[in-house]
């Protein structure tokens, strides 16, 4: 429509689409939470192929999963998530933050 100014600011988009504030997002909540080894085992069971393991960082913390070691459905959602929401240059390694997002989707 000519002569109509349209604002694409995040606040306007949130109102138009009725988006909730970030603190209500289950993915954000999952990323901030502390997990026990049993909870990580449950996440891993849903995301990874049998016989595989997390990739660890130098301090021994869980850091990521290799996409080639993920269940097909989890791998598909991880790729979709990276391509549409959290772009990165390396799709073959799924960092923990994205693992939490994929687990929330599943």
N, C-alpha and C positions, 0 to 999 in steps of 0.2 A: 504494500500500500504506500503510495507516494505521500511524502510529508509526515510520515509517522516515524518517530525515533524509537528504535528498539535497543534495549540495553541487554548486553550479554554478560553482565557482571555475575559472579558466583551467587551473590545474595538474591538477585532477581531470578536466576535459574532455579535456585532452591525453592523460592516461593511459587513459581509457575508450576514446577513439577512436584511440589509438596514433599520435598526431600527433608529428612530429619537431620538434626545436627549430628556432627561426627561422633560424639560420645555415645550415641545410640547404635552405632554400627557394630554388628557382632564381630566383624573381622578386626576392627580396631581394638575391641575388648579382648579378643583372643590373643592378639599380638602383645598386649600389655600384661597379660596374666602370667604368673609363674606356673610351671607344670612339673608334676612329679614324673619319675621314670615310668611309672605305669601309664600315665596319661600320654607320654611321648610314645610308648609302645603301642597304644591304641591308635594314635595318629599314624604312626609308621605302618601298622597293619593295614590301614585303609588306603594308604598312598603308595606303598612300595611292593615290589615283587618279592615273593618268598626267597629267603637266603641272601638278601641284600642288606645293606646297613647305611646309616647316616654317614655323611662326610663330616669330619670334625675339624675345628680350627686348632691352632697351636696350643691353646689353653685347655683343649679337651672338650669344649662345648660343641653341641650339635650345631652345624652351620648350614647344611644344605643337603639336597638329594640330587642325584644325577637323573635327568629326565629319562635316560635309557633304562633306568632301574625302577621306573614307576609303573604302576598298574595302567593299562591302556586308558581307562576312563579318567583317572587322575591326571595322566599326562596330557590328555586332550584338554581338560579344563585348565591345566597350568598354562598351556600354550595360548589358549583363548584369553585367559586372564592377562598374560603378559602382552599380548598383541592389542588388547582393547583397553586395559586399565593402567597397568604399571609397566610401561615399556622399559626394556633393557636390551643391551647389546648381546647378551648371552642367554639363549633359551635352553641350553643344555644343562645348566645348573639352576635348580630351583632353590632359592635361599629360604631360610626358615619363615620369614615374613610372608612369602608367597605360599609356602606349605600350609600355613595357618589359613590363608584365604581359600585355597583349594579344599582344605578339610571342611571349612564352613560351607562351601558350595555343595560338597558331597553330602 
